Amino acid sequence: MVEESELTQIVLSPVTSEVPEKGADAGTSSLYLVALHGGIPGKMVALGAGPNTLGRGAQNQIRLPELSISRNHATVMVDPGGLVWLTDLGSTNGTFVNGCRLEPHQTVGLRDGDRVGLGPDRMFKLIRTDPLDERHYRQMFERAVRDPLTGLYNRSYFADQVEILAQQGYSRGLGFAVFMIDIDYFKAINDRYGHETGDTVLRAVAGVLHQFAGPDDLVARYGGEEFVAAGPAVSAEQARLRAETLREGFHSLRFQQDAHSWTISASVGVAFAPADSPGSVLSLLRQADDAMYRAKQAGRDRTVIEWPVS
């Protein structure tokens, strides 16, 4: 870790010839890094007053999981006057401003609209927003990360965030569970009652998943009638019990069209990794997916868990 004493003093940016001006509306505006490349485009990362550290390590305020990002990559400092300063922390793959690479431990001033690159995989734009602009950016981001039918997160956003969520759980001494959910015989519902009715079923399923999700859980529509949830869990047994509660929750849904009424069920696959033996999220997703298919092959409307190796 780079100590504060190792940081160079503030110098002028090789890109900007002057100290950046304080925004006229700095008292009422907010500062963000908006993702341009890597992660979810349009994602807004809020910058607080003082230092905002960026890196792969769990101790950073802004954590970026890519291996191309150093554990302690860079710091964005917002000073009391609203000025913004970027410091490279001796990163392996470099910190860039508008395409120009900073020297290790160099500090430069940032202006609104500057593009900040962290290694080859992440690019952000610095913006200072008023409340109206902020609302616009948030609406654009929500449209980019939400499934329009169910309102759940989409697969891309899930993939971008789940590794960070897992590492946060492990750092708190918690295990991590992944749940793959597939609605049983959904094609038959579409074929018999039509796609509009099928959409109604999917929205109702999303409602049950909203109720299932805890404050630290991430829930997404994975594709078609398949959904995924992930979050910290104390044990594999706790994860299995949660999955059973979710599966039984689908039984409470009732649907009717003309003279026909019906209920639905789901096949749920669960994978779990304890904090003392954390598995990769990709491995957990594969295990949960395999377990879900085993649940379907065993007759559907059941939970199958991939028990961790003891």
C-alpha positions, 0 to 999 in steps of 0.5 A: 500500500502506498503511504501518504508520505509517498505521494508527490505534491500537487502539480499541474496536469500535463493536459490542463495548463491551469488549476481547474476552476471551481464550478459556479454551482459547486455549492448545489452540484454533485460530482460523479465519475460516469462509466464510459468503458468497462462495467456498465456504461452510464453507471454513476459513481458518486465522489464525496468530499475528501479522498476517494480511493479506487482499486481492486482491494476491498478497502477502497471506497470505489472498488473495481474487480478487474485484474488489470486494476491495481489493488490501490490504483488511484485517488480522486480528491475533492477539496473543500473548494470543490476542486478535483485532483487525481493521483496515481498510486503507483499502479501497474497498468497506469492512470490516464487523463484524456489519453495521457498517462500520469507518472507514478504518484503524480497528481493532476487537476481535473476539469468537468468533462475530463476522461479518466482511464484506469488501466486498459479496461476502465474509462470514466468521465468526470461530471458535475451535475445540478439536480435536473442533470443528475435526474437525467443521468440516473434515468438513463442509467436505470434504462441501461441496467433494468430489464424493461418487462420485470424491473429487475436488473438485467444480466449485464448489470448482474455480471458487473456487480456480483463479484464485488458483492461476493468480496464484500460478503467474504470480507465480513466473514460471510459465505456467498450463495447464488440461486438460479431459478427457472419457471416450470413449463413456462413455454406451455403457458405462452403457447396456451394463453399467449405471450401477453399472459406470459409477460404477466406471469414474469412480472408476478415472479419478479414481485416475489423475487423483490420480496425475497431479496434482502438489502445485500442481495442482487436479483436479475432476470437472466434470460427468458423465464430464468432468474438469478439471485445472489448474496451473502449467507451464513451457511449452505443450509441457510441458503437452502432454506431461503431457496425453499422459502422462495420456491414456496412463494411462487405457489402463492401466485394465482392466475386466471384467463377466461374460465382457466385458472392455474398456479406456477412452480419453479426449479431452483439451484443453489451454490454456496461458498463459505468465507474461509474457502471462497469460490469464484463467482463464475464457478458458483454460477455454473454450479447453481445452473447445474443444480437447477437443471438437476432439479428440473430433471428430478421432476421440477418444483424443487430445490437442489443445492450444490453442497460445498466440499467439507 
